[in-house]
Amino acid sequence: MKFAVLDFETTGNQSADEIIQVGLAIIEEDLTISRVYGSYVKPSVEIPPFITQLTGISEENVAAAPSLEEMLMELVPMLDDVVLVGHNVAFDFNFLQNALDSCGYLPFSGRILDTLDFLKICFPSLTSYQLGQVTSHFGLQHDRPHQADSDALATAYVLLKCLDELDHLPLIALQRLRELFAEEDSDLGWFFDGLCQEKEQQPIQDLNSHTFYRQLALKVDDWTEMKPPRDESADNPLEGMDFKEYLSEIRKRLKSILPQYEEREPQSIMFDEVMNALEQDKHLLIEAGTGTGKSLGYLIPSIYQSVKQQQKVMVSTHTINLQEQLRERDVPLLTQVIPFPFKAAVFKGRQHYLCLRKFEHKINRRDFFNPKEDTITAAQMIVWLAQTEHGDDEELNLGGRGGDFWETVSSDSDSCLGRSCPWFRKCYYHRAKHEAGIADVVITNHSKLFTDVKAGHQLLPSYERLVIDEAHHLEDVAGKHLGLHMKYFSVVHTLTRLYKDGKNGQLSALRQQLQSSGQERASDWIAAIDRISEDLVDVKEDWDKLNELLFALLPERNDVSPGDVGQYVLRLQPANKPKEWDTLKALENQIHVKISEAVRRGEKMLAEYKEDESDYSADSLITDLSGLFKDLAAARDDLRIFMNLNDETVVYWMEASSHFRSKSLQMYAVPVDVSKQLKELFFDKKKSIVLTSATLSVDKSFQYMIDNLGLQEDQENGRLATVMLPSPFNYRDQALLVIPRDFPSVKGSVGDAVFVDTLVQSLADAALATHGRMLVLFTSYRMLRQVHEPLKNALANSDIAVLGQGVDSGSRTKLIRRFQDSSASVLLGTSSFWEGVDIPGDALTCLAIVRLPFQPPNHPLVEAKSELLQRQKKNPFMKLSVPQAVIRFKQGFGRLVRTANDRGIVIVYDTRVIESYYGKYFLYSLPGPKMEHMNTEKMVPRISEWLKSSGVPAK
């Protein structure tokens, strides 16, 4: 096989656009790159400015370049008898065929392969498949991205990397890939066929590197072989060792591994406070700012407590992100420094783990909804199984519809065969559960904590002590889990997995099995399946109709970005139902009756079938069906609760977005006040709960958190300790906060012309002074849109790019990556950018806060909480709006200084912080930056002077 790796730069991506540069790299059969060809091509049209900006190719470059015909005379001979390869090859292939056609050549008729497919299959866990990201991840040469010859060479290196990876795959995995693509009649099928034939000729490879079971290669052995971290008959390693000795041993080891390690006072205080709370059965609220080292601050005492007392400590985070960070970064470090073996296990919600039985069933039956995409996803997963130890979906980069595929193969309790499953000893969920069972510390997430409570504590191993990180999210998560949350698609997925059409869906699969089974009652059961299928088709129609009618009730909000789930919102009030509600209730009743009938018939049929049949092959199908009927019944009950609208202590609302319109509909029913339930479920039940976050206090007080989380009683009887750790950073030197005191003010979520013009001018001046490297936080998407275009124009003559959330990309991760990769840019973000964004170092020098982050008072949950406070004769603004906004403001401020060396400026354009009676709560809650206010025109000179004096590098 000889490969020709092709790349074109063009004047655009429409078929009428023209080629302006070509790059071709030839890979010989011995996998060496023998030639790289590159040439500019003279187009008949002008090169658009954005293409010049992207590629660096200008009119001057192509002025004396060969014409398309002249270039093809050189290129065509090189395409003889090769496999054509490209990164997203369809683009280059279309341009090639058009060029060949317009110059009188025959079309290219050889094989075509795409490095994008190869990367997905060979490296299923890569975070991005974009060429620039991939080359930097693998450290491959890529000198001039978006120049054709450099891109072609980089793509050739990527292909070689993939071929090398495939060479190391076990033969059985390659054979599964060949089977997958064989029916596709694609060039990938031809390629894997050739690869298998080649590998089958070679002597047998190392059989010890993987576990081979039922035609799949796995990275892991049976989980039943897993041993506890320490020999149970041996003495306790902490016998006679107090916490102080344990800590000094750890510090000694930390210094030997990390020569730059120094004891930080806030972390030392945290060690002691967490230890005291765990030992003395107290609860603790502890605020620990950036740089405290808070993960180690609670993990080190938790491990001591757990091993010494032989009682598990549970740790819970809000984001899966932080869970992964603890697994990847903190636990491996602790393994090196803790003076005895211990185990910290990560345990997530069940749907994050792959069910091997379902996966095997799906690929054996080729049960694919979107054959092309699903085949690639299945191929990714076959390779991933040979690499993964956890079987956890967070490790996979599933593009497009990969999420839908995952839903059909993820583990869930209703379709689990337990010990009778042939995969039981290999099962990833049971592995994680077993690991959590033998671990000293279990790291889970808030979501799973509440799912466990709802399931009567059947999911997590039992625990008496709990550490909650990112605790400022606890109330929110509690509301969502103790309430109800339905999505349009979750019901549709259950319906289509039961029955999509005569061929697809579990009912159709059972029907086909019955037809060929010769079973005496088969015809009765087939008749039942047909009745159920008809009912399900009706339910789907009614469900679509109900969602359309509900969506029609929603008014549009214009302060959020389009496509945001909160773009359309409506609160539904028991005392004041919309006039159409009776019609909608009748439709819901129809759905209720039909689902009940289908579930009753289905469960009866499955019970009869189980009695009569001893055939194992149908066993898993029956289990899946019975699980899907349970899901459908649960959806029916949830819908009834939501449509009844009859609980005054619950707030009901709907949200949707303009993308997918009624299909994006979500329904919520959330308790207005969860403090009582949190108290009963957690604070009264557990011996010790430690709550930590960088933002728990408001105006140096924890009262807001104490009230909202139900900790008042513990506070009164001395069972609650509160600690605010001093910041390890020197904020007075590291951060300057400036407020332009004469700045125009704004009412509502839209700025008037004066406000927008003044803001754009000031942001542009500040961006020039800080060389870009600036994050601007908005509270409303409309205002972001108002500023985006004018700011772009104002900075057009500088080298500073302007990136806007929802304008340049909807994905937060992609935008942050673009921001970090460019030497000078201004990033405009709304709600999701206020927290969890980590941009350390020089990439971020200036943070601008346009308005104080008050939640929109008309959001249903905020509205309902305010009404409750009014009934209690409390001031909702001071008790709810201000504290929420202060916590968000502190989160936003926290984006700026991430390490001891970061320096930067914060500009607050909202003059309410110095003019209003509540402004001081915002400023007093910050960790002590230098604060100054001045007239707007003096601000930029002051910023430049401060940056100069604090030695922030100029670009």
ABEGO torsion letter per residue (X at the ends): XBBBBBBBBBAEABAABBBABBBBBBBBAAGBBABBBBBBBBBABBBBAAAAAAAGBBAAAAAABBBAAAAAAAAAAAABGBBBBBBGAAAAAAAAAAAAAAAGBBBBABBBBBAAAAAAAABAABABABAAAAAAAAGBBBABBGBAAAAAAAAAAAAAAAAAAAAABBAAAAAAAAAAAAAAGBAAAAAAAAAAAAAAABBBBBAAABBBBGGBBBABBBAAABBBABBAABBBAABGBBAAAAAAAAAAAAAAABAABBBBAAAAAAAAAAAAAAAAGBBBBBBBBBGAGAAAAAAAAAAAAAAAAGBBBBBBBABAAAAAAAAAAAAAAAAAABABBBBBBBBBBAAABBBAAAAAAAAAAGBBABAAAAAAAAAAAAAAAAABAAGBAAABBBBEAAAAAAAAABBBAAABAEAABAAAAABAAAAAAAAAAABABBBBBAAAAAAAAAAGGAABBBBABBBBBGAAAAAAAAAAAABBBBBAAAAAAAAAAABABAABEAAAAAAAAAAAAGBAAAAAAAAAAAAAAAAAAAAAAAAAAAAAAAAAABBBBAABBBGBAAABBBBBBAABBBAAAAAAAAAAAAAAAAAAAAAAAAAAAAAAAAAABABAAAAAAAAAAAAAAAAAAAAAAAAAAAAAGABAABBBBBBBBABGEAAABBBBBBBABAAAAAAAAAAAABABBBBBBABABBGGBAAAAAAAAGAAAAAAAGABBBBBBBBABBAAAABBBBBBAABBBBBEABBBAAAAAAAAAAAAAAAAAAGEGBBBBBABAAAAAAAAAAAAAAAAABABBBBBBGAABABAAAAAAAAAABABBBBBBBAAAABGBBBBEAABABBBBABBBBBBAABAAAAAAAAAAAAAGBBAAAAAAAAAAAAAAAAAAAAABABAABBBBBBBABAAAAABAAAAAAAAABAGBBBBBBBAAAAAAAAAAAAAAAGBBBX
